[in-house]
Amino acid sequence: MSLDTAANPAAAETVQGRPPARRIRLPRNRPPAKVLVGGAITVFFILMAIFGPMLAPHATSWTANASNGVPQHPSGSLWLGTDNVQHDLFSQLLIGSRSTLLIAFLAGAIATVLSIVVGVTSGYVGGALDEILSIISNIFLALPGLLILMVIISPLPVTDKGNSFIIGFVVAISSWAYGARALRAQTLTLRNQDYVVSARVIGERRSRIILFEIVPNLLPIVAASFIFTVIYGMGVYVALCYLGVVSPASGSWGTMLESAQINGAIESNLWWWYLPPALCIALVGIGLALLNFGIDEIINPRIRSARMGGRAVKFELGLTPVIRQTSVEGDAK
């Protein structure tokens, strides 16, 4: 063995007839401003959901003055004032952030896993399994999501209507189909790529090809599916609260808006009652959307190439090496 091959194990493997292992190479460019801004907003509200209930000055059932039915304006002691029964709205905002974001992220995680399992399996395996999974996805796409959620949640016991895990799972059931269709379509274009064919030729298991060859190249779609499912889950949960389907005892931003709507806070211009939860919902959606656009710029080589002035960007996520043998006659010429 030469000194060069001894110093370079990858070269030694090539000399012995084995292809060198290919590593995942992630871009090292500075993250776009969208990622920084969106990430900062998202992290702020995640920290708010984690520590907000601990930092809340009062419990949700606490009342400032049981004999006064007039909402109090924001003040030094009550930062966001009170509602008509003298509940501290600032404490409700902090405590309600946990259930709102927990349901949204739980729904996004479950729906993304279902989308990957159904979409990638359907696109790669094909045949009768593809037909069956496609029919199931189309059925869920055709169903009106909010109406189905109302039908499913309404008969549940009152305790289950306030259970974040049950609601998050139900919301995920109605939101996975679109991501599955997008992943299936992209998988159909990847199943015949060189690195996938190479993995099949060398005898890799089907599950290994899906997990390590195809899924890594679907990261932009998976990230977009997760983030927008989180946004969708938060919006649907707030809508269910606003319509009175979810138990008010859950104590979320949606129940705050429902309470404000029922008691005429908008008509009475009691802005401190409905505006803070509405702004929090909007800011979470904006932060996640910016994060998604920024991540797409980082992961998607075409977008990065355009941002870099058209320079070629080398970006490979597959793990199975592909060797193309050059023609001897062409080299001789």
C-alpha positions as CSV (number, residue, x, y, z in Angstrom):
1,M,0.0,0.0,0.0
2,S,1.4,3.4,-0.9
3,L,1.8,6.3,1.4
4,D,-1.1,8.1,-0.3
5,T,-3.5,5.3,0.3
6,A,-2.3,4.9,3.8
7,A,-3.0,8.5,4.5
8,N,-6.3,8.4,2.8
9,P,-8.6,5.5,3.8
10,A,-11.2,6.4,1.2
11,A,-8.6,6.1,-1.5
12,A,-7.5,2.7,-0.1
13,E,-11.1,1.5,-0.3
14,T,-11.3,2.6,-4.0
15,V,-8.0,0.7,-4.8
16,Q,-9.4,-2.5,-3.2
17,G,-12.5,-2.3,-5.4
18,R,-14.9,-0.9,-2.8
19,P,-16.5,2.5,-3.4
20,P,-15.8,5.3,-0.9
21,A,-18.6,6.1,1.5
22,R,-20.3,9.3,0.7
23,R,-21.1,11.7,3.5
24,I,-24.0,14.1,3.8
25,R,-22.8,17.6,3.0
26,L,-24.9,20.4,4.4
27,P,-24.4,24.0,3.2
28,R,-22.2,26.2,5.3
29,N,-23.5,29.6,4.1
30,R,-24.9,32.1,6.5
31,P,-28.6,31.5,7.2
32,P,-31.0,33.8,5.4
33,A,-32.6,36.6,7.4
34,K,-35.9,34.8,7.1
35,V,-34.5,31.9,9.2
36,L,-33.2,34.2,11.9
37,V,-36.4,36.2,12.2
38,G,-38.7,33.3,11.9
39,G,-36.6,31.2,14.3
40,A,-36.5,34.0,16.9
41,I,-40.3,34.4,16.8
42,T,-40.9,30.6,17.0
43,V,-38.4,30.1,19.8
44,F,-39.9,33.0,21.8
45,F,-43.4,31.5,21.7
46,I,-42.0,28.0,22.4
47,L,-40.3,29.3,25.5
48,M,-43.6,31.1,26.3
49,A,-45.5,27.9,26.1
50,I,-42.9,26.1,28.3
51,F,-42.4,28.7,31.0
52,G,-45.6,30.8,30.6
53,P,-47.8,28.9,33.0
54,M,-45.0,29.0,35.6
55,L,-44.6,32.8,35.2
56,A,-48.3,33.6,35.1
57,P,-49.2,35.9,38.1
58,H,-52.5,34.2,38.7
59,A,-54.4,31.1,37.9
60,T,-57.0,31.1,35.1
61,S,-59.8,30.9,37.8
62,W,-58.5,33.9,39.8
63,T,-60.8,37.0,39.9
64,A,-59.7,40.5,40.8
65,N,-63.1,41.6,42.1
66,A,-66.0,39.2,42.2
67,S,-68.6,42.0,42.8
68,N,-67.6,44.1,39.7
69,G,-68.8,42.8,36.3
70,V,-67.2,45.6,34.3
71,P,-63.9,44.6,32.5
72,Q,-60.9,46.6,33.8
73,H,-58.5,48.4,31.5
74,P,-54.8,47.4,31.5
75,S,-52.8,48.7,34.4
76,G,-49.6,48.3,36.3
77,S,-51.0,45.4,38.3
78,L,-53.1,43.9,35.5
79,W,-51.0,44.2,32.3
80,L,-53.8,43.2,30.0
81,G,-56.8,44.1,32.2
82,T,-59.6,41.7,33.0
83,D,-62.7,40.2,31.3
84,N,-66.2,40.7,32.4
85,V,-65.8,38.3,35.4
86,Q,-62.5,39.9,36.4
87,H,-60.2,37.1,35.2
88,D,-56.6,38.2,34.6
89,L,-56.2,38.2,30.8
90,F,-52.4,38.3,30.9
91,S,-52.3,35.1,33.0
92,Q,-54.8,33.5,30.6
93,L,-52.5,34.5,27.7
94,L,-49.5,32.9,29.2
95,I,-51.2,29.7,30.4
96,G,-53.2,29.3,27.1
97,S,-50.0,29.4,25.0
98,R,-49.1,25.9,26.2
99,S,-52.2,24.0,25.0
100,T,-52.4,26.0,21.8
101,L,-48.8,25.3,20.7
102,L,-48.8,21.8,22.1
103,I,-51.8,20.8,20.0
104,A,-50.4,22.5,16.9
105,F,-46.9,20.9,17.1
106,L,-48.4,17.5,18.1
107,A,-50.7,17.6,15.1
108,G,-47.9,18.6,12.8
109,A,-45.6,15.8,14.0
110,I,-48.2,13.1,13.7
111,A,-49.4,14.3,10.3
112,T,-45.9,14.5,9.0
113,V,-45.1,10.9,10.1
114,L,-48.3,9.7,8.4
115,S,-47.5,11.7,5.3
116,I,-44.0,10.1,5.0
117,V,-45.2,6.6,5.7
118,V,-48.1,6.8,3.2
119,G,-46.7,9.1,0.6
120,V,-43.1,7.7,0.3
121,T,-44.2,4.1,0.5
122,S,-46.9,4.6,-2.1
123,G,-44.6,6.3,-4.5
124,Y,-41.7,3.9,-4.1
125,V,-43.5,0.5,-3.9
126,G,-46.2,1.3,-6.6
127,G,-48.6,-1.4,-7.8
128,A,-51.7,-2.3,-5.9
129,L,-50.4,-0.8,-2.7
130,D,-50.0,2.6,-4.4
131,E,-53.6,2.4,-5.7
132,I,-55.0,1.6,-2.2
133,L,-53.0,4.3,-0.4
134,S,-53.8,6.9,-3.2
135,I,-57.5,6.1,-2.8
136,I,-57.3,6.6,1.0
137,S,-55.4,9.9,0.5
138,N,-57.9,11.2,-2.0
139,I,-60.8,10.4,0.4
140,F,-59.2,12.4,3.2
141,L,-58.4,15.2,0.8
142,A,-62.1,15.3,-0.3
143,L,-63.5,15.4,3.2
144,P,-64.1,18.9,4.7
145,G,-61.6,18.9,7.5
146,L,-63.2,21.3,10.0
147,L,-66.6,19.7,9.6
148,I,-65.2,16.2,10.2
149,L,-63.4,17.4,13.3
150,M,-66.6,18.9,14.7
151,V,-68.4,15.6,14.1
152,I,-65.6,13.6,15.7
153,I,-65.0,15.9,18.7
154,S,-68.6,16.8,19.6
155,P,-69.6,13.4,20.9
156,L,-66.5,13.1,23.1
157,P,-66.8,13.5,26.9
158,V,-66.2,16.9,28.3
159,T,-62.9,15.8,29.8
160,D,-61.6,14.6,26.5
161,K,-62.7,17.8,24.7
162,G,-60.1,19.6,26.8
163,N,-57.3,16.9,26.4
164,S,-54.6,18.4,24.2
165,F,-53.2,15.0,23.1
166,I,-56.6,13.7,22.0
167,I,-57.4,16.9,20.1
168,G,-53.9,17.0,18.5
169,F,-54.3,13.4,17.3
170,V,-57.7,14.1,15.8
171,V,-56.5,17.3,14.1
172,A,-53.5,15.3,12.6
173,I,-55.9,12.7,11.1
174,S,-57.5,15.4,9.0
175,S,-54.3,17.1,7.8
176,W,-51.9,14.4,6.6
177,A,-53.3,13.7,3.1
178,Y,-52.0,16.8,1.3
179,G,-48.4,16.2,2.4
180,A,-48.7,12.5,1.5
181,R,-49.7,13.4,-2.1
182,A,-46.8,15.8,-2.4
183,L,-44.3,13.3,-1.1
184,R,-45.7,10.6,-3.4
185,A,-45.3,12.7,-6.5
186,Q,-41.7,13.6,-5.6
187,T,-40.9,10.0,-4.7
188,L,-42.0,8.9,-8.2
189,T,-39.3,11.2,-9.6
190,L,-36.6,9.9,-7.3
191,R,-37.2,6.1,-7.4
192,N,-35.3,5.8,-10.7
193,Q,-32.4,8.1,-9.8
194,D,-28.9,6.6,-10.1
195,Y,-28.2,6.4,-6.4
196,V,-31.6,4.6,-5.7
197,V,-31.0,2.2,-8.6
198,S,-27.4,1.6,-7.2
199,A,-28.8,0.8,-3.8
200,R,-31.2,-1.7,-5.2
201,V,-28.5,-3.3,-7.3
202,I,-26.2,-3.9,-4.4
203,G,-29.1,-5.6,-2.5
204,E,-30.1,-2.9,0.0
205,R,-33.4,-3.5,1.9
206,R,-36.4,-1.6,0.7
207,S,-36.8,0.1,4.1
208,R,-33.2,1.2,4.1
209,I,-33.5,2.7,0.6
210,I,-36.6,4.6,1.7
211,L,-35.2,5.9,4.9
212,F,-31.6,6.7,3.8
213,E,-31.8,7.4,0.1
214,I,-35.2,8.9,-0.6
215,V,-36.4,10.6,2.6
216,P,-33.2,12.7,3.0
217,N,-33.8,14.1,-0.5
218,L,-37.4,15.0,0.5
219,L,-36.3,17.2,3.4
220,P,-37.6,20.5,1.8
221,I,-41.0,19.0,1.3
222,V,-41.1,17.3,4.7
223,A,-40.1,20.5,6.4
224,A,-42.7,22.5,4.5
225,S,-45.4,19.9,5.2
226,F,-44.5,19.9,9.0
227,I,-44.5,23.7,9.3
228,F,-47.7,24.3,7.4
229,T,-49.4,21.5,9.2
230,V,-48.5,23.1,12.5
231,I,-50.0,26.4,11.2
232,Y,-53.1,24.5,10.0
233,G,-53.4,22.7,13.3
234,M,-53.2,25.9,15.3
235,G,-55.8,27.6,13.1
236,V,-58.2,24.6,13.2
237,Y,-57.9,24.4,17.0
238,V,-58.6,28.1,17.4
239,A,-61.6,27.7,15.1
240,L,-62.9,24.8,17.1
241,C,-62.5,26.8,20.3
242,Y,-64.2,29.8,18.7
243,L,-67.1,27.6,17.6
244,G,-67.5,26.2,21.1
245,V,-66.6,22.6,20.1
246,V,-63.6,22.4,22.5
247,S,-64.2,22.6,26.2
248,P,-63.5,26.2,27.5
249,A,-61.7,24.5,30.4
250,S,-58.7,23.9,28.0
251,G,-57.7,27.5,28.5
252,S,-56.2,28.4,25.2
253,W,-56.0,31.5,22.9
254,G,-59.0,30.1,21.1
255,T,-61.1,30.0,24.2
256,M,-60.1,33.6,25.0
257,L,-61.3,34.7,21.6
258,E,-64.5,32.7,22.1
259,S,-65.2,34.4,25.4
260,A,-64.5,37.8,23.9
261,Q,-66.9,37.1,21.0
262,I,-69.7,35.8,23.2
263,N,-69.5,38.8,25.6
264,G,-69.3,41.4,22.8
265,A,-65.8,42.5,23.4
266,I,-65.3,43.5,19.8
267,E,-68.5,45.6,19.7
268,S,-67.6,47.3,23.0
269,N,-64.0,47.9,21.7
270,L,-62.4,46.0,24.6
271,W,-59.2,45.6,22.6
272,W,-57.2,44.1,25.4
273,W,-59.5,41.1,25.6
274,Y,-59.3,39.9,22.0
275,L,-56.3,41.6,20.4
276,P,-53.4,40.0,22.4
277,P,-54.4,36.4,21.6
278,A,-55.2,37.2,18.0
279,L,-51.7,38.9,17.6
280,C,-50.0,35.9,19.2
281,I,-51.7,33.5,16.8
282,A,-50.8,35.7,13.8
283,L,-47.1,36.1,15.0
284,V,-46.7,32.3,15.4
285,G,-48.0,31.8,11.9
286,I,-45.7,34.5,10.5
287,G,-42.7,33.1,12.3
288,L,-43.3,29.5,11.1
289,A,-43.9,30.7,7.5
290,L,-40.6,32.7,7.5
291,L,-38.8,29.8,9.0
292,N,-40.2,27.5,6.2
293,F,-39.2,29.9,3.4
294,G,-35.7,30.3,4.9
295,I,-35.2,26.6,5.4
296,D,-36.3,26.0,1.8
297,E,-33.6,28.4,0.6
298,I,-31.0,26.6,2.6
299,I,-32.0,23.0,1.6
300,N,-33.2,23.6,-1.9
301,P,-30.1,23.8,-4.2
302,R,-31.9,25.6,-7.0
303,I,-33.0,28.4,-4.8
304,R,-29.5,28.7,-3.2
305,S,-28.0,28.7,-6.7
306,A,-30.2,31.6,-7.7
307,R,-29.3,33.6,-4.6
308,M,-25.6,33.0,-5.3
309,G,-25.8,34.5,-8.8
310,G,-26.3,31.3,-10.7
311,R,-23.2,29.5,-9.5
312,A,-23.5,25.8,-9.3
313,V,-24.3,24.3,-5.9
314,K,-23.3,20.8,-5.1
315,F,-25.7,19.2,-2.7
316,E,-26.1,15.5,-2.2
317,L,-28.1,13.8,0.5
318,G,-28.1,10.1,-0.7
319,L,-25.8,7.7,1.2
320,T,-25.2,5.1,-1.5
321,P,-22.3,6.0,-3.8
322,V,-22.7,5.9,-7.5
323,I,-19.7,5.0,-9.7
324,R,-19.7,5.8,-13.4
325,Q,-17.0,4.1,-15.3
326,T,-15.4,6.1,-18.0
327,S,-14.9,4.6,-21.5
328,V,-11.5,3.3,-22.2
329,E,-11.7,4.2,-25.8
330,G,-12.8,7.7,-24.9
331,D,-9.8,8.1,-22.6
332,A,-7.5,6.8,-25.3
333,K,-8.9,9.3,-27.8
